[in-house]
Amino acid sequence: MNSKNIQAGHNPIFVNMHVCLENLIEQAKQNEFKLSVHFFAETKNDYEELDKKTWHYQKKFGFKVNPRINHEFWNVEADAFKHAFGSANMYLKYGEILNTCACIINEWQVNKNPQREWNMDSWNDNQGHKIAKEVLKEYGSKFHKMPASKRDDIVAVKVMERMRNGQLIVTPDDERRFSGFYENASRRIKLILEGRMAEKY
């Protein structure tokens, strides 16, 4: 999809949001990040590994999981942990721009993704960004020289601190709203494409 096709729909809000997302991708390119097949293959592996790590830390910290089989990390504390932990690690591995893109794509690919669930995930992804920045400020270049298990433990402890302090969203019913521009722009574009603009938030 390109901006010309969107302009044909005579929706200036739609056009402006899409152009902003295009600018985000262009910014990634200008900063010499590569949105390549290799990157997305790596992030797919990261997501698969993330489930294993979430279970590992669930046993360690005891955060709540969903009793529904095959939906254990859905709309509960485990969901919040997974997003914040995964986002922090991807930020530390790929940087802010690529991580933001990956988080948006992860939500975009869900068919008719409920808005409150998208909001919950985006909020917790952003908490992961903040955790990554804290880690870099505290440890600097030493962090990446640590064993992977040690790095994961540092991030996991920070995620749990935020969960216990109420800084994560652990249910879609939470009234807090994430204000990130690109995440909300992509959500609104998806709503337009799916004919869901009248849907209550």
Biotite code that builds the C-alpha atoms (Angstrom):
import biotite.structure as struc

atoms = struc.array([
    struc.Atom([0.000, 0.000, 0.000], chain_id="A", res_id=1, res_name="MET", atom_name="CA", element="C"),
    struc.Atom([1.294, 3.468, -0.820], chain_id="A", res_id=2, res_name="ASN", atom_name="CA", element="C"),
    struc.Atom([0.239, 7.007, -0.058], chain_id="A", res_id=3, res_name="SER", atom_name="CA", element="C"),
    struc.Atom([-1.319, 7.519, -3.512], chain_id="A", res_id=4, res_name="LYS", atom_name="CA", element="C"),
    struc.Atom([-3.684, 4.610, -2.968], chain_id="A", res_id=5, res_name="ASN", atom_name="CA", element="C"),
    struc.Atom([-4.666, 6.007, 0.403], chain_id="A", res_id=6, res_name="ILE", atom_name="CA", element="C"),
    struc.Atom([-5.211, 9.502, -0.973], chain_id="A", res_id=7, res_name="GLN", atom_name="CA", element="C"),
    struc.Atom([-7.701, 8.016, -3.378], chain_id="A", res_id=8, res_name="ALA", atom_name="CA", element="C"),
    struc.Atom([-9.844, 7.199, -0.358], chain_id="A", res_id=9, res_name="GLY", atom_name="CA", element="C"),
    struc.Atom([-10.194, 10.943, 0.448], chain_id="A", res_id=10, res_name="HIS", atom_name="CA", element="C"),
    struc.Atom([-9.345, 10.471, 4.114], chain_id="A", res_id=11, res_name="ASN", atom_name="CA", element="C"),
    struc.Atom([-6.748, 13.112, 5.155], chain_id="A", res_id=12, res_name="PRO", atom_name="CA", element="C"),
    struc.Atom([-6.337, 11.614, 8.644], chain_id="A", res_id=13, res_name="ILE", atom_name="CA", element="C"),
    struc.Atom([-5.591, 8.233, 7.102], chain_id="A", res_id=14, res_name="PHE", atom_name="CA", element="C"),
    struc.Atom([-3.102, 9.836, 4.705], chain_id="A", res_id=15, res_name="VAL", atom_name="CA", element="C"),
    struc.Atom([-1.257, 11.742, 7.424], chain_id="A", res_id=16, res_name="ASN", atom_name="CA", element="C"),
    struc.Atom([-0.938, 8.724, 9.704], chain_id="A", res_id=17, res_name="MET", atom_name="CA", element="C"),
    struc.Atom([0.320, 6.526, 6.894], chain_id="A", res_id=18, res_name="HIS", atom_name="CA", element="C"),
    struc.Atom([2.876, 9.120, 5.813], chain_id="A", res_id=19, res_name="VAL", atom_name="CA", element="C"),
    struc.Atom([4.160, 9.291, 9.398], chain_id="A", res_id=20, res_name="CYS", atom_name="CA", element="C"),
    struc.Atom([4.622, 5.523, 9.435], chain_id="A", res_id=21, res_name="LEU", atom_name="CA", element="C"),
    struc.Atom([6.458, 5.720, 6.130], chain_id="A", res_id=22, res_name="GLU", atom_name="CA", element="C"),
    struc.Atom([8.714, 8.348, 7.703], chain_id="A", res_id=23, res_name="ASN", atom_name="CA", element="C"),
    struc.Atom([9.475, 5.965, 10.572], chain_id="A", res_id=24, res_name="LEU", atom_name="CA", element="C"),
    struc.Atom([10.643, 3.306, 8.120], chain_id="A", res_id=25, res_name="ILE", atom_name="CA", element="C"),
    struc.Atom([12.688, 5.895, 6.224], chain_id="A", res_id=26, res_name="GLU", atom_name="CA", element="C"),
    struc.Atom([14.246, 7.053, 9.470], chain_id="A", res_id=27, res_name="GLN", atom_name="CA", element="C"),
    struc.Atom([15.281, 3.477, 10.177], chain_id="A", res_id=28, res_name="ALA", atom_name="CA", element="C"),
    struc.Atom([16.961, 3.294, 6.775], chain_id="A", res_id=29, res_name="LYS", atom_name="CA", element="C"),
    struc.Atom([18.735, 6.620, 7.244], chain_id="A", res_id=30, res_name="GLN", atom_name="CA", element="C"),
    struc.Atom([20.151, 5.363, 10.532], chain_id="A", res_id=31, res_name="ASN", atom_name="CA", element="C"),
    struc.Atom([21.579, 2.392, 8.636], chain_id="A", res_id=32, res_name="GLU", atom_name="CA", element="C"),
    struc.Atom([19.273, -0.154, 10.250], chain_id="A", res_id=33, res_name="PHE", atom_name="CA", element="C"),
    struc.Atom([18.216, -2.921, 7.869], chain_id="A", res_id=34, res_name="LYS", atom_name="CA", element="C"),
    struc.Atom([14.572, -3.969, 7.757], chain_id="A", res_id=35, res_name="LEU", atom_name="CA", element="C"),
    struc.Atom([15.553, -7.180, 6.043], chain_id="A", res_id=36, res_name="SER", atom_name="CA", element="C"),
    struc.Atom([14.370, -10.759, 5.768], chain_id="A", res_id=37, res_name="VAL", atom_name="CA", element="C"),
    struc.Atom([17.255, -11.636, 8.056], chain_id="A", res_id=38, res_name="HIS", atom_name="CA", element="C"),
    struc.Atom([15.989, -9.238, 10.722], chain_id="A", res_id=39, res_name="PHE", atom_name="CA", element="C"),
    struc.Atom([12.448, -10.580, 10.667], chain_id="A", res_id=40, res_name="PHE", atom_name="CA", element="C"),
    struc.Atom([13.728, -14.159, 10.710], chain_id="A", res_id=41, res_name="ALA", atom_name="CA", element="C"),
    struc.Atom([15.743, -13.290, 13.788], chain_id="A", res_id=42, res_name="GLU", atom_name="CA", element="C"),
    struc.Atom([12.795, -11.634, 15.507], chain_id="A", res_id=43, res_name="THR", atom_name="CA", element="C"),
    struc.Atom([10.656, -14.727, 14.779], chain_id="A", res_id=44, res_name="LYS", atom_name="CA", element="C"),
    struc.Atom([13.244, -16.809, 16.595], chain_id="A", res_id=45, res_name="ASN", atom_name="CA", element="C"),
    struc.Atom([13.292, -14.238, 19.387], chain_id="A", res_id=46, res_name="ASP", atom_name="CA", element="C"),
    struc.Atom([9.525, -14.563, 19.842], chain_id="A", res_id=47, res_name="TYR", atom_name="CA", element="C"),
    struc.Atom([9.720, -18.361, 19.985], chain_id="A", res_id=48, res_name="GLU", atom_name="CA", element="C"),
    struc.Atom([12.501, -18.166, 22.565], chain_id="A", res_id=49, res_name="GLU", atom_name="CA", element="C"),
    struc.Atom([10.479, -15.584, 24.485], chain_id="A", res_id=50, res_name="LEU", atom_name="CA", element="C"),
    struc.Atom([7.785, -18.120, 25.360], chain_id="A", res_id=51, res_name="ASP", atom_name="CA", element="C"),
    struc.Atom([10.376, -20.399, 26.931], chain_id="A", res_id=52, res_name="LYS", atom_name="CA", element="C"),
    struc.Atom([11.891, -17.549, 28.919], chain_id="A", res_id=53, res_name="LYS", atom_name="CA", element="C"),
    struc.Atom([8.479, -16.355, 30.090], chain_id="A", res_id=54, res_name="THR", atom_name="CA", element="C"),
    struc.Atom([7.732, -19.816, 31.461], chain_id="A", res_id=55, res_name="TRP", atom_name="CA", element="C"),
    struc.Atom([11.172, -19.881, 33.106], chain_id="A", res_id=56, res_name="HIS", atom_name="CA", element="C"),
    struc.Atom([10.560, -16.630, 34.967], chain_id="A", res_id=57, res_name="TYR", atom_name="CA", element="C"),
    struc.Atom([6.943, -17.514, 35.743], chain_id="A", res_id=58, res_name="GLN", atom_name="CA", element="C"),
    struc.Atom([8.231, -20.452, 37.749], chain_id="A", res_id=59, res_name="LYS", atom_name="CA", element="C"),
    struc.Atom([10.741, -18.171, 39.440], chain_id="A", res_id=60, res_name="LYS", atom_name="CA", element="C"),
    struc.Atom([8.478, -15.202, 40.245], chain_id="A", res_id=61, res_name="PHE", atom_name="CA", element="C"),
    struc.Atom([5.021, -16.794, 40.243], chain_id="A", res_id=62, res_name="GLY", atom_name="CA", element="C"),
    struc.Atom([3.192, -14.170, 38.182], chain_id="A", res_id=63, res_name="PHE", atom_name="CA", element="C"),
    struc.Atom([-0.310, -15.116, 37.076], chain_id="A", res_id=64, res_name="LYS", atom_name="CA", element="C"),
    struc.Atom([-1.003, -17.076, 33.893], chain_id="A", res_id=65, res_name="VAL", atom_name="CA", element="C"),
    struc.Atom([-4.292, -17.598, 32.086], chain_id="A", res_id=66, res_name="ASN", atom_name="CA", element="C"),
    struc.Atom([-5.820, -21.013, 32.926], chain_id="A", res_id=67, res_name="PRO", atom_name="CA", element="C"),
    struc.Atom([-6.994, -21.384, 29.319], chain_id="A", res_id=68, res_name="ARG", atom_name="CA", element="C"),
    struc.Atom([-4.885, -23.999, 27.546], chain_id="A", res_id=69, res_name="ILE", atom_name="CA", element="C"),
    struc.Atom([-2.621, -22.533, 24.823], chain_id="A", res_id=70, res_name="ASN", atom_name="CA", element="C"),
    struc.Atom([-3.572, -19.026, 25.989], chain_id="A", res_id=71, res_name="HIS", atom_name="CA", element="C"),
    struc.Atom([-1.527, -18.947, 29.172], chain_id="A", res_id=72, res_name="GLU", atom_name="CA", element="C"),
    struc.Atom([0.088, -15.592, 28.302], chain_id="A", res_id=73, res_name="PHE", atom_name="CA", element="C"),
    struc.Atom([-3.135, -13.839, 27.267], chain_id="A", res_id=74, res_name="TRP", atom_name="CA", element="C"),
    struc.Atom([-4.409, -10.716, 29.069], chain_id="A", res_id=75, res_name="ASN", atom_name="CA", element="C"),
    struc.Atom([-2.841, -11.502, 32.447], chain_id="A", res_id=76, res_name="VAL", atom_name="CA", element="C"),
    struc.Atom([0.385, -10.775, 34.324], chain_id="A", res_id=77, res_name="GLU", atom_name="CA", element="C"),
    struc.Atom([2.241, -13.284, 32.145], chain_id="A", res_id=78, res_name="ALA", atom_name="CA", element="C"),
    struc.Atom([1.180, -11.295, 29.070], chain_id="A", res_id=79, res_name="ASP", atom_name="CA", element="C"),
    struc.Atom([2.488, -8.080, 30.629], chain_id="A", res_id=80, res_name="ALA", atom_name="CA", element="C"),
    struc.Atom([5.770, -9.726, 31.595], chain_id="A", res_id=81, res_name="PHE", atom_name="CA", element="C"),
    struc.Atom([6.259, -11.229, 28.146], chain_id="A", res_id=82, res_name="LYS", atom_name="CA", element="C"),
    struc.Atom([5.777, -7.917, 26.348], chain_id="A", res_id=83, res_name="HIS", atom_name="CA", element="C"),
    struc.Atom([7.917, -5.830, 28.687], chain_id="A", res_id=84, res_name="ALA", atom_name="CA", element="C"),
    struc.Atom([10.687, -8.419, 28.902], chain_id="A", res_id=85, res_name="PHE", atom_name="CA", element="C"),
    struc.Atom([10.684, -9.155, 25.176], chain_id="A", res_id=86, res_name="GLY", atom_name="CA", element="C"),
    struc.Atom([10.569, -5.485, 24.209], chain_id="A", res_id=87, res_name="SER", atom_name="CA", element="C"),
    struc.Atom([13.458, -4.623, 26.528], chain_id="A", res_id=88, res_name="ALA", atom_name="CA", element="C"),
    struc.Atom([15.625, -7.378, 25.098], chain_id="A", res_id=89, res_name="ASN", atom_name="CA", element="C"),
    struc.Atom([14.793, -6.500, 21.497], chain_id="A", res_id=90, res_name="MET", atom_name="CA", element="C"),
    struc.Atom([15.578, -2.845, 22.216], chain_id="A", res_id=91, res_name="TYR", atom_name="CA", element="C"),
    struc.Atom([18.953, -3.867, 23.636], chain_id="A", res_id=92, res_name="LEU", atom_name="CA", element="C"),
    struc.Atom([19.627, -6.109, 20.639], chain_id="A", res_id=93, res_name="LYS", atom_name="CA", element="C"),
    struc.Atom([18.291, -4.053, 17.709], chain_id="A", res_id=94, res_name="TYR", atom_name="CA", element="C"),
    struc.Atom([17.809, -0.496, 18.970], chain_id="A", res_id=95, res_name="GLY", atom_name="CA", element="C"),
    struc.Atom([14.724, 1.641, 19.470], chain_id="A", res_id=96, res_name="GLU", atom_name="CA", element="C"),
    struc.Atom([13.523, 2.081, 15.897], chain_id="A", res_id=97, res_name="ILE", atom_name="CA", element="C"),
    struc.Atom([13.617, -1.551, 14.831], chain_id="A", res_id=98, res_name="LEU", atom_name="CA", element="C"),
    struc.Atom([12.107, -2.639, 18.120], chain_id="A", res_id=99, res_name="ASN", atom_name="CA", element="C"),
    struc.Atom([9.245, -0.179, 17.698], chain_id="A", res_id=100, res_name="THR", atom_name="CA", element="C"),
    struc.Atom([8.630, -1.476, 14.174], chain_id="A", res_id=101, res_name="CYS", atom_name="CA", element="C"),
    struc.Atom([8.674, -5.096, 15.353], chain_id="A", res_id=102, res_name="ALA", atom_name="CA", element="C"),
    struc.Atom([6.215, -4.355, 18.171], chain_id="A", res_id=103, res_name="CYS", atom_name="CA", element="C"),
    struc.Atom([3.814, -2.602, 15.788], chain_id="A", res_id=104, res_name="ILE", atom_name="CA", element="C"),
    struc.Atom([4.008, -5.444, 13.259], chain_id="A", res_id=105, res_name="ILE", atom_name="CA", element="C"),
    struc.Atom([3.359, -7.972, 16.013], chain_id="A", res_id=106, res_name="ASN", atom_name="CA", element="C"),
    struc.Atom([0.067, -6.216, 16.840], chain_id="A", res_id=107, res_name="GLU", atom_name="CA", element="C"),
    struc.Atom([-0.825, -5.389, 13.228], chain_id="A", res_id=108, res_name="TRP", atom_name="CA", element="C"),
    struc.Atom([-0.813, -9.035, 12.140], chain_id="A", res_id=109, res_name="GLN", atom_name="CA", element="C"),
    struc.Atom([-3.555, -9.983, 14.634], chain_id="A", res_id=110, res_name="VAL", atom_name="CA", element="C"),
    struc.Atom([-6.880, -10.088, 12.797], chain_id="A", res_id=111, res_name="ASN", atom_name="CA", element="C"),
    struc.Atom([-9.349, -7.615, 14.353], chain_id="A", res_id=112, res_name="LYS", atom_name="CA", element="C"),
    struc.Atom([-7.050, -7.101, 17.322], chain_id="A", res_id=113, res_name="ASN", atom_name="CA", element="C"),
    struc.Atom([-9.215, -5.716, 20.197], chain_id="A", res_id=114, res_name="PRO", atom_name="CA", element="C"),
    struc.Atom([-8.223, -2.118, 20.877], chain_id="A", res_id=115, res_name="GLN", atom_name="CA", element="C"),
    struc.Atom([-7.802, -2.541, 24.620], chain_id="A", res_id=116, res_name="ARG", atom_name="CA", element="C"),
    struc.Atom([-5.566, -5.560, 24.130], chain_id="A", res_id=117, res_name="GLU", atom_name="CA", element="C"),
    struc.Atom([-3.465, -3.606, 21.621], chain_id="A", res_id=118, res_name="TRP", atom_name="CA", element="C"),
    struc.Atom([-3.278, -0.750, 24.128], chain_id="A", res_id=119, res_name="ASN", atom_name="CA", element="C"),
    struc.Atom([-2.164, -3.125, 26.895], chain_id="A", res_id=120, res_name="MET", atom_name="CA", element="C"),
    struc.Atom([0.542, -4.621, 24.713], chain_id="A", res_id=121, res_name="ASP", atom_name="CA", element="C"),
    struc.Atom([1.803, -1.239, 23.473], chain_id="A", res_id=122, res_name="SER", atom_name="CA", element="C"),
    struc.Atom([1.913, 0.108, 27.024], chain_id="A", res_id=123, res_name="TRP", atom_name="CA", element="C"),
    struc.Atom([3.964, -2.847, 28.233], chain_id="A", res_id=124, res_name="ASN", atom_name="CA", element="C"),
    struc.Atom([6.211, -2.765, 25.161], chain_id="A", res_id=125, res_name="ASP", atom_name="CA", element="C"),
    struc.Atom([6.968, 0.849, 26.054], chain_id="A", res_id=126, res_name="ASN", atom_name="CA", element="C"),
    struc.Atom([7.761, -0.144, 29.626], chain_id="A", res_id=127, res_name="GLN", atom_name="CA", element="C"),
    struc.Atom([10.282, -2.526, 28.086], chain_id="A", res_id=128, res_name="GLY", atom_name="CA", element="C"),
    struc.Atom([11.836, 0.397, 26.209], chain_id="A", res_id=129, res_name="HIS", atom_name="CA", element="C"),
    struc.Atom([12.221, 2.269, 29.490], chain_id="A", res_id=130, res_name="LYS", atom_name="CA", element="C"),
    struc.Atom([13.782, -0.756, 31.162], chain_id="A", res_id=131, res_name="ILE", atom_name="CA", element="C"),
    struc.Atom([16.306, -1.114, 28.343], chain_id="A", res_id=132, res_name="ALA", atom_name="CA", element="C"),
    struc.Atom([17.297, 2.540, 28.729], chain_id="A", res_id=133, res_name="LYS", atom_name="CA", element="C"),
    struc.Atom([17.739, 2.015, 32.475], chain_id="A", res_id=134, res_name="GLU", atom_name="CA", element="C"),
    struc.Atom([19.940, -1.010, 31.842], chain_id="A", res_id=135, res_name="VAL", atom_name="CA", element="C"),
    struc.Atom([22.156, 0.868, 29.391], chain_id="A", res_id=136, res_name="LEU", atom_name="CA", element="C"),
    struc.Atom([22.449, 3.797, 31.781], chain_id="A", res_id=137, res_name="LYS", atom_name="CA", element="C"),
    struc.Atom([23.396, 1.546, 34.703], chain_id="A", res_id=138, res_name="GLU", atom_name="CA", element="C"),
    struc.Atom([25.692, -0.939, 32.965], chain_id="A", res_id=139, res_name="TYR", atom_name="CA", element="C"),
    struc.Atom([26.802, 0.729, 29.743], chain_id="A", res_id=140, res_name="GLY", atom_name="CA", element="C"),
    struc.Atom([28.888, -1.410, 27.400], chain_id="A", res_id=141, res_name="SER", atom_name="CA", element="C"),
    struc.Atom([29.532, -3.924, 30.184], chain_id="A", res_id=142, res_name="LYS", atom_name="CA", element="C"),
    struc.Atom([25.993, -5.252, 29.827], chain_id="A", res_id=143, res_name="PHE", atom_name="CA", element="C"),
    struc.Atom([26.558, -6.863, 26.427], chain_id="A", res_id=144, res_name="HIS", atom_name="CA", element="C"),
    struc.Atom([29.683, -8.570, 27.692], chain_id="A", res_id=145, res_name="LYS", atom_name="CA", element="C"),
    struc.Atom([27.750, -10.453, 30.366], chain_id="A", res_id=146, res_name="MET", atom_name="CA", element="C"),
    struc.Atom([26.486, -14.029, 29.870], chain_id="A", res_id=147, res_name="PRO", atom_name="CA", element="C"),
    struc.Atom([23.041, -14.131, 28.242], chain_id="A", res_id=148, res_name="ALA", atom_name="CA", element="C"),
    struc.Atom([21.427, -15.645, 31.338], chain_id="A", res_id=149, res_name="SER", atom_name="CA", element="C"),
    struc.Atom([22.774, -12.802, 33.491], chain_id="A", res_id=150, res_name="LYS", atom_name="CA", element="C"),
    struc.Atom([21.460, -10.193, 31.067], chain_id="A", res_id=151, res_name="ARG", atom_name="CA", element="C"),
    struc.Atom([18.032, -11.853, 31.084], chain_id="A", res_id=152, res_name="ASP", atom_name="CA", element="C"),
    struc.Atom([17.979, -11.953, 34.880], chain_id="A", res_id=153, res_name="ASP", atom_name="CA", element="C"),
    struc.Atom([18.740, -8.235, 35.102], chain_id="A", res_id=154, res_name="ILE", atom_name="CA", element="C"),
    struc.Atom([15.906, -7.388, 32.710], chain_id="A", res_id=155, res_name="VAL", atom_name="CA", element="C"),
    struc.Atom([13.470, -9.816, 34.347], chain_id="A", res_id=156, res_name="ALA", atom_name="CA", element="C"),
    struc.Atom([14.038, -8.330, 37.807], chain_id="A", res_id=157, res_name="VAL", atom_name="CA", element="C"),
    struc.Atom([13.351, -4.839, 36.469], chain_id="A", res_id=158, res_name="LYS", atom_name="CA", element="C"),
    struc.Atom([10.156, -6.056, 34.764], chain_id="A", res_id=159, res_name="VAL", atom_name="CA", element="C"),
    struc.Atom([8.941, -7.597, 38.014], chain_id="A", res_id=160, res_name="MET", atom_name="CA", element="C"),
    struc.Atom([9.719, -4.402, 39.926], chain_id="A", res_id=161, res_name="GLU", atom_name="CA", element="C"),
    struc.Atom([7.500, -2.481, 37.525], chain_id="A", res_id=162, res_name="ARG", atom_name="CA", element="C"),
    struc.Atom([4.764, -5.109, 37.688], chain_id="A", res_id=163, res_name="MET", atom_name="CA", element="C"),
    struc.Atom([4.738, -5.023, 41.499], chain_id="A", res_id=164, res_name="ARG", atom_name="CA", element="C"),
    struc.Atom([4.735, -1.220, 41.487], chain_id="A", res_id=165, res_name="ASN", atom_name="CA", element="C"),
    struc.Atom([1.704, -1.150, 39.196], chain_id="A", res_id=166, res_name="GLY", atom_name="CA", element="C"),
    struc.Atom([3.588, 0.297, 36.239], chain_id="A", res_id=167, res_name="GLN", atom_name="CA", element="C"),
    struc.Atom([2.569, -2.503, 33.879], chain_id="A", res_id=168, res_name="LEU", atom_name="CA", element="C"),
    struc.Atom([-0.938, -3.072, 32.537], chain_id="A", res_id=169, res_name="ILE", atom_name="CA", element="C"),
    struc.Atom([-1.995, -6.601, 33.477], chain_id="A", res_id=170, res_name="VAL", atom_name="CA", element="C"),
    struc.Atom([-5.580, -6.535, 32.181], chain_id="A", res_id=171, res_name="THR", atom_name="CA", element="C"),
    struc.Atom([-7.229, -4.921, 29.125], chain_id="A", res_id=172, res_name="PRO", atom_name="CA", element="C"),
    struc.Atom([-9.791, -3.373, 31.493], chain_id="A", res_id=173, res_name="ASP", atom_name="CA", element="C"),
    struc.Atom([-7.133, -0.961, 32.791], chain_id="A", res_id=174, res_name="ASP", atom_name="CA", element="C"),
    struc.Atom([-8.235, 2.609, 32.003], chain_id="A", res_id=175, res_name="GLU", atom_name="CA", element="C"),
    struc.Atom([-4.729, 3.911, 31.265], chain_id="A", res_id=176, res_name="ARG", atom_name="CA", element="C"),
    struc.Atom([-4.099, 4.685, 27.611], chain_id="A", res_id=177, res_name="ARG", atom_name="CA", element="C"),
    struc.Atom([-0.784, 4.492, 25.805], chain_id="A", res_id=178, res_name="PHE", atom_name="CA", element="C"),
    struc.Atom([-0.056, 7.735, 23.945], chain_id="A", res_id=179, res_name="SER", atom_name="CA", element="C"),
    struc.Atom([2.709, 6.586, 21.588], chain_id="A", res_id=180, res_name="GLY", atom_name="CA", element="C"),
    struc.Atom([2.167, 8.285, 18.243], chain_id="A", res_id=181, res_name="PHE", atom_name="CA", element="C"),
    struc.Atom([3.316, 5.563, 15.838], chain_id="A", res_id=182, res_name="TYR", atom_name="CA", element="C"),
    struc.Atom([1.617, 2.744, 17.724], chain_id="A", res_id=183, res_name="GLU", atom_name="CA", element="C"),
    struc.Atom([-1.699, 4.593, 17.864], chain_id="A", res_id=184, res_name="ASN", atom_name="CA", element="C"),
    struc.Atom([-1.407, 5.726, 14.247], chain_id="A", res_id=185, res_name="ALA", atom_name="CA", element="C"),
    struc.Atom([-0.907, 2.138, 13.097], chain_id="A", res_id=186, res_name="SER", atom_name="CA", element="C"),
    struc.Atom([-3.844, 0.991, 15.228], chain_id="A", res_id=187, res_name="ARG", atom_name="CA", element="C"),
    struc.Atom([-6.133, 3.601, 13.689], chain_id="A", res_id=188, res_name="ARG", atom_name="CA", element="C"),
    struc.Atom([-5.040, 2.669, 10.176], chain_id="A", res_id=189, res_name="ILE", atom_name="CA", element="C"),
    struc.Atom([-5.833, -0.971, 10.941], chain_id="A", res_id=190, res_name="LYS", atom_name="CA", element="C"),
    struc.Atom([-9.270, 0.029, 12.224], chain_id="A", res_id=191, res_name="LEU", atom_name="CA", element="C"),
    struc.Atom([-9.951, 1.923, 8.995], chain_id="A", res_id=192, res_name="ILE", atom_name="CA", element="C"),
    struc.Atom([-8.868, -1.041, 6.867], chain_id="A", res_id=193, res_name="LEU", atom_name="CA", element="C"),
    struc.Atom([-11.116, -3.362, 8.873], chain_id="A", res_id=194, res_name="GLU", atom_name="CA", element="C"),
    struc.Atom([-14.074, -0.958, 8.906], chain_id="A", res_id=195, res_name="GLY", atom_name="CA", element="C"),
    struc.Atom([-14.010, -0.673, 12.703], chain_id="A", res_id=196, res_name="ARG", atom_name="CA", element="C"),
    struc.Atom([-13.660, 3.098, 13.246], chain_id="A", res_id=197, res_name="MET", atom_name="CA", element="C"),
    struc.Atom([-17.026, 3.260, 15.054], chain_id="A", res_id=198, res_name="ALA", atom_name="CA", element="C"),
    struc.Atom([-15.898, 0.617, 17.539], chain_id="A", res_id=199, res_name="GLU", atom_name="CA", element="C"),
    struc.Atom([-15.760, 1.770, 21.168], chain_id="A", res_id=200, res_name="LYS", atom_name="CA", element="C"),
    struc.Atom([-12.345, 1.940, 22.789], chain_id="A", res_id=201, res_name="TYR", atom_name="CA", element="C"),
])
